Amino acid sequence: MRKIFACILALLLAGGIAFYVYGVAAGGADPREHLWEVLLFCAVCAAGIFRVLLRPQSRRRLGFYETRYAEQIKNAFSDSFWDRKKLLCAIRLYNENNNAKAVKYLVSLKPKCRTRDDFAAVGMFLALALTDVGLYQEAIHTYEQLIDRDAASSTLYSNLGQLYSRLGNREEAVSYLTLAIQLDPKNAYAYNNLACLYFDVYDMRNAVKCAEEALALDHTRYEAASLLAIIFSVGEDREQAEKYFHMAIAGGQDPEKLKQAIAFYQKEKIADGPAEARNVP
């Protein structure tokens, strides 16, 4: 549809120019008589062509994000059409990785928050955008504000746990991920991240347990499958290693990267860990 519209504009542009040239060359018209009108017409057509061709092709309508994030948005700004639309625009910007603009939109909405749903939706996506631009402490502060407003959720605790993990604070990370699972035992994302934390401290038994739970809840979590492929490869359980290796690849993992990770942990990380921690159930 975009190409068709661009072609129509291009034909109009070519037709306008041809009509002007014909009038001057064959009709003997004064070239200056309608020059500005022709230039304006050409500029409008050219601008339309560039706008159609350069506009992001994959941009989704706001209704898509309203449906996709219905659980997070709920009834936020239900009494204000324009504020709700601005929230959805911010969410779309976040999904397009235009985080700086998303933060600007969300910060402007904060003074307009009145209900729990308002604060929860704005705070959640503000924290996510801040995280993606590397402002971890600001993101943590935003999550903590939501907790203070009794707007916590399993997703919030899970995200907060992941943030503390990135900052190297494993104790806080485990604490928040555990809270996320307590609040929602079906949070596969939290189980996945908790498995990674246990793996990092050589607690293979709990790493396997959490990774398997993550896959039981969501078989597409290739991170958990990759982790299990590494653990069972190091533990020389070929059958289980192959099972989870193929599961990880089916989920989207790069096979070469996974092979490299397995080789690395076989030679370095797990091999150097405490003997009791290397035992794989």
C-alpha positions in Angstrom: 0.0 0.0 0.0 2.8 2.4 0.8 4.5 1.7 -2.5 1.3 2.2 -4.4 0.7 5.6 -2.7 4.3 6.6 -3.4 3.9 5.7 -7.1 0.7 7.7 -7.3 2.5 10.8 -5.9 5.4 10.2 -8.3 3.0 10.1 -11.3 1.4 13.3 -10.1 4.8 14.9 -9.8 5.9 13.8 -13.2 2.5 14.8 -14.7 2.7 18.2 -13.2 6.2 18.8 -14.5 5.3 17.5 -18.0 2.1 19.7 -18.1 4.2 22.7 -17.3 6.9 21.9 -19.8 4.4 21.2 -22.5 2.6 24.5 -21.8 5.9 26.4 -22.2 7.4 24.5 -25.1 4.3 23.8 -27.2 1.8 26.4 -26.0 4.2 29.3 -25.9 3.2 30.2 -22.3 5.4 32.5 -20.2 7.7 30.2 -18.1 7.4 32.6 -15.1 3.6 32.7 -15.2 2.9 29.6 -13.1 6.4 28.8 -11.9 5.8 29.2 -8.2 2.6 27.2 -8.3 4.4 24.4 -10.1 7.3 24.5 -7.6 5.0 24.4 -4.7 3.1 21.4 -6.3 6.4 19.6 -6.9 7.6 20.3 -3.3 4.3 18.9 -1.8 4.5 15.7 -4.0 8.2 15.2 -3.2 7.6 15.7 0.5 4.8 13.2 0.4 7.0 10.6 -1.4 9.8 10.9 1.1 7.4 10.8 4.1 5.8 7.6 2.8 9.1 5.9 1.9 11.1 6.9 5.0 8.4 6.4 7.6 9.1 3.3 9.8 7.5 0.4 8.1 7.0 -1.8 11.2 5.4 0.8 13.4 2.4 -0.8 15.1 -0.9 0.9 16.0 -1.4 2.0 19.6 -4.2 -0.6 19.9 -1.6 -3.4 19.6 0.2 -2.2 22.7 -3.0 -1.6 24.6 -3.8 -5.3 24.1 -0.3 -6.6 24.5 0.3 -4.8 27.8 -3.3 -5.0 29.1 -2.1 -6.6 32.3 0.4 -3.9 33.0 -1.7 -0.9 31.9 -5.1 -2.1 33.3 -7.3 1.1 33.8 -4.5 3.6 33.8 -5.8 7.1 32.8 -9.2 5.6 31.9 -10.7 9.0 32.5 -8.4 10.9 30.2 -8.2 9.9 26.5 -5.2 12.0 25.8 -3.2 10.9 28.8 -3.9 7.3 28.0 -2.9 7.8 24.4 0.4 9.5 25.6 1.1 6.5 27.8 0.5 4.1 24.8 2.8 6.3 22.7 5.5 6.1 25.3 5.1 2.3 25.4 5.4 2.1 21.6 8.6 4.3 21.8 10.0 2.0 24.4 9.4 -1.0 22.1 11.0 0.8 19.3 14.1 1.4 21.5 13.5 5.1 21.4 14.0 5.2 25.2 15.1 8.8 25.6 11.8 10.0 24.1 9.8 7.4 26.0 11.3 8.6 29.3 10.4 12.2 28.4 6.7 11.2 27.8 6.5 9.1 31.0 8.1 11.8 33.2 5.6 14.3 31.9 2.8 11.9 32.9 3.9 11.4 36.5 2.3 14.6 37.8 -1.0 13.4 36.3 -1.1 10.1 38.0 -4.0 9.7 40.4 -4.9 6.0 40.7 -2.8 3.0 41.6 -3.1 1.8 38.0 -1.8 5.2 36.8 1.3 5.0 39.0 1.9 1.4 38.3 1.8 1.7 34.5 3.9 4.9 34.3 6.4 3.7 36.9 6.9 0.3 35.3 7.6 1.5 31.8 9.7 4.4 33.1 11.9 1.9 35.0 12.2 -0.3 32.0 13.2 2.6 29.7 15.7 3.8 32.4 17.2 0.3 32.6 17.7 0.1 28.8 19.7 3.3 28.8 21.9 2.1 31.6 20.4 4.3 34.4 20.2 1.4 36.9 20.0 3.3 40.1 17.3 5.6 38.8 15.4 2.5 37.6 15.7 0.9 41.1 14.5 4.2 42.7 11.5 4.2 40.4 10.6 0.5 41.3 11.0 1.3 45.0 8.6 4.2 44.7 6.0 1.8 43.2 6.6 -0.6 46.2 6.0 2.3 48.6 2.7 3.1 46.8 1.6 -0.5 47.2 1.9 -1.0 43.4 4.3 -3.9 43.5 3.8 -7.0 41.3 5.7 -10.2 40.5 7.0 -8.6 37.3 8.3 -5.6 39.3 10.1 -7.8 41.8 11.5 -9.9 39.0 12.8 -6.8 37.1 14.2 -5.4 40.4 16.0 -8.7 41.0 17.5 -8.6 37.5 18.8 -5.0 38.1 20.5 -6.0 41.3 22.0 -8.9 39.5 23.5 -6.6 36.9 24.9 -4.5 39.7 26.6 -7.5 41.3 24.4 -7.5 44.4 23.4 -11.2 44.3 21.9 -11.3 47.8 19.3 -8.6 46.9 18.8 -10.1 43.5 17.9 -13.5 45.0 15.7 -11.9 47.6 13.6 -10.0 45.0 13.4 -12.9 42.5 12.2 -15.1 45.3 9.5 -12.5 46.2 8.5 -12.5 42.5 8.0 -16.3 42.5 6.1 -16.2 45.8 3.8 -13.6 44.3 3.4 -15.5 41.1 4.6 -19.1 41.1 4.1 -19.2 37.3 6.7 -16.4 36.6 9.0 -18.3 34.2 11.2 -15.1 33.8 11.9 -15.0 37.5 12.8 -18.7 37.7 15.1 -18.2 34.7 17.0 -15.4 36.3 17.2 -17.1 39.6 18.7 -20.1 37.9 21.4 -17.9 36.4 22.2 -16.4 39.8 22.6 -19.9 41.4 24.8 -20.9 38.4 27.1 -17.9 39.0 27.7 -19.0 42.6 28.2 -22.7 41.6 25.0 -23.8 43.3 24.2 -26.3 40.5 21.5 -28.1 42.3 19.3 -25.0 42.6 20.3 -23.8 39.2 19.1 -26.9 37.6 15.9 -26.9 39.7 15.0 -23.3 38.8 16.0 -23.7 35.1 13.8 -26.8 34.7 10.9 -25.0 36.4 11.3 -22.1 34.0 11.1 -24.4 31.0 8.1 -26.3 32.5 6.3 -22.9 32.6 7.6 -21.7 29.3 9.4 -24.1 27.0 10.6 -21.2 24.7 13.0 -19.8 27.4 16.1 -20.7 25.6 18.3 -19.1 28.3 17.2 -21.8 30.8 17.7 -24.6 28.2 21.2 -23.2 27.4 22.1 -23.2 31.1 21.0 -26.8 31.5 22.9 -27.8 28.4 26.1 -26.3 29.9 25.5 -27.8 33.3 24.9 -31.3 32.0 27.7 -31.1 29.5 30.1 -30.3 32.3 28.5 -33.1 34.4 29.1 -35.5 31.4 25.4 -36.4 31.2 25.4 -36.6 27.4 21.7 -37.5 27.1 20.5 -34.6 29.1 23.0 -32.2 27.6 21.9 -33.1 24.1 18.2 -32.8 25.0 18.6 -29.3 26.4 21.1 -28.2 23.7 18.5 -29.0 21.0 15.8 -27.3 23.1 17.9 -24.2 23.3 18.5 -24.1 19.6 14.8 -24.6 18.9 14.1 -21.7 21.1 16.4 -19.3 19.2 19.8 -19.8 20.7 22.8 -19.5 18.4 24.4 -23.0 18.3 27.9 -21.8 17.8 27.7 -19.4 20.8 26.3 -22.2 23.0 29.1 -24.6 21.9 31.6 -21.9 22.8 29.9 -21.3 26.2 30.0 -25.1 27.0 33.7 -25.3 26.1 34.4 -22.2 28.3 32.7 -23.6 31.4 34.2 -27.0 30.9 37.7 -25.6 31.0 37.3 -22.5 33.2 34.4 -21.5 35.4 32.7 -24.6 36.7 36.0 -26.5 36.7 37.5 -24.0 39.1 34.5 -24.0 41.5 34.2 -25.7 44.8 34.1 -29.5 44.5 30.8 -29.8 46.3 29.2 -27.2 44.1 30.1 -29.1 40.9 27.8 -32.0 41.6 25.0 -32.1 39.1 21.9 -34.0 40.2 
